[in-house]
């Protein structure tokens, strides 16, 4: 698969995630233009505000997870990554618990963290706590994500993409974030493991080179 092909799949994923809130904004504006009932106008305005916030949050997240956000520096302030991930899960049933004391890491590391956290959260079918921990030891970055949820369901294709075992012919917008995370992990000489500890707790662990 060429870089252009992969970029196209990522763009498809971004568009898929944005079409719902942007469509809701478009429909809301049409209704607002015709509606005269005050209570209905208030409901439409509430929908517009929520959809606008959702669109902004997703764009903020994808800018770092898929793109080249963060300026020209090779390092990224972890406060930006934290803000983006909290924004992505805002309004969902996933409760993000952030425990990352590192002040900054490489942009590639941020891509790995955000995409891995995203596919982990999306696997929490009924919501729950998503604990994100990152530390540094012996010039290695250790990422430890714990999903505590009544039901964790990660599709085999997503797990294979994350582990670097998926055939490229199976790549689609749904598996693209995991595939990207797996690609970055290999660039950083990383190892990844997904371990279901109990019915309600799954660990995703990774050790990667710092640079």
N, C-alpha and C positions, 0 to 999 in steps of 0.2 A: 504494500500500500504506500502510495506517495504521500508526502507532507500535505500536498494540496487536497488529496482525497480525505485525509484525516481532518484537516481544517474544515472541510465541507461538512463532515459528520458532526464536528463540534458546533458549527454554526446552526446545524439542524436542531441540535439539542437546545441551544440557547433560544432559538425561535420557538421551539415547542413549549418551553417554560414561560415564555413571555406572551404568547398569543392569547392566553386566557385573561390575564389582568389588562392587557392593552385592549382586547376586544370588549371587556366590561366597561372600560373608560369610553370607548367609542359609542357603545350602546347607551351608556348613561348620558352622554352629551346629547344624543339624539332625543332621548326621552325628556331631558331637561328643557330642550328647545321647544317642545310641544306641550309639556305638562304645565297646568295652571294650579293644580291642587297643592296647597302649601305643605301638607304632611308628606305627600308623594315627592315633592321637590327636596324635602329634607332627607328622605330615605335615599334618593338618588345622589345627593351631595355626599352622604355618608359612604355610599358605594364608590363614588369617584375618589374620595380621600383614601379609602382602603386600597383600591386598585392602584392608585398612584404610588402609594407607599410600598406596595408589594413589588411593583415594577422597578422602582428605585433600588429597593433592597436586592433584588435579583441581579440587576445590572452592576451594582457595587460588588457583589460576590463574584460574578462571572468575569469581571474585569481583572481580578486577581487570580481566580482559579483557572481560567482559560487564556487570558490575555497577557499583556506586558505592563500591567498597572504598577504604580509605585515609583515612576520616574526612571532616571538613568542609572541609579545605583544598583549594584549587584545584590545588595542586602535590602531587606524590607523590615520596617518597624512592625513588631508583632501586634501592636495595638491596632494596626490596620486590618490584619488577619482576623483578630478577635472581633472587631466591629463588623467585618464582612460576614463572618460565620453566624454571629448572633442575629444579624439582619436577615440572613437566609432562612433561618428557622423561626423567625418571628411569626406568630400567628399559627404555628403548627403545634402538634402534640409532643414534639421533641423538646425536652428541657435540657439546654446545653449547659454543662458545667465545665468551665475553662480553668485549667491549672497549668499555665505555661509561663514560667518565670523568665525565660530567655527574652532579652530586649529586642533582638533582631536575629534573623536567619536569612539564608539565601532565598531568592525568589523561587528557585526550583523547589526548595524545601516547603515553601508556603503552598505552592501548587499541589505538592503531594499531600500535605496536611488537609487542605480544603477539600480536595476531591475525595480523599479517603473518608473524611468526616461526613461529606455529603452522602456518599453511597451507604455509609453505615447508618446514618439517620434515616435514609429512605427505606432501609431494610427493617426499621422498627415499625411494623405494620400498625400497632396500637399505641405508638408513642412510648414515652418513658424518659429516663435520664441517659444522656450521652456525655460521658466523662472524657475530656480530652486532656491528656498529660504529655508534656514534652520536656525532655531534659538533655543535657550534654555531658558526655563522659568519654575520656580518652579520644578526643577529636571525633567522636561519633554522636549523632543525634538519635535519641531514643524516643519513639512515639508510641504511646500506649493509649488506645481508645477502648473504653468499656461501654457497651450498650446494655443497659438494664431495662428490660421491656418484657411484657407478657408474651410477645411473639416477635422473634427476630427471623426474618425470611430473606436471605440473600440468594438470589438466583445463581445457579451454577455458572452461567455465562459471565455474570458480574464478578463472582469469586475467581473464575479462571482468568478474566481480564486483569484483575488486581494482582494475581500471582504470576502473570506473564505466560499463562498456559492456553490462552484462547486463540483459536484460528482467526486470522484477520478477516476471513470471509464472513464471520459472524458479527463483525463490528457494526453497531448501529447507534443511533442517538442515545439509547438507554444505557448501553455498555461503555460509551465513549469516556465518561469521567473516570471509571475504574481503569480503563485501558491507559488513559493519560497518566494516572497515578502509578500504574505499573511500569510505564516507560520511564518516568522520572526516577523511580526507585532503582531501576537497572542502571541508569546513568550515574547514580550516586552509590553504586555497588551495594544496594540495599537488600535486606532479607525481610520478607513479610510472612506473617502467620495469622490465620483466623482460627480461633479456638472457642468452641461452644463449651463453657464451663458448666452451666446448668441450663435448665429450660428457660430461665429468665435472665441469663447473663452470658454475653459473648465478648471475647477479647480480640481486638485487632492490634497486633504488635509489629513494629518495624524498627530496624536499626540501619541507619544510613550514614555514609560519609558526610562530614560537616560541609564540605565544599564540593 
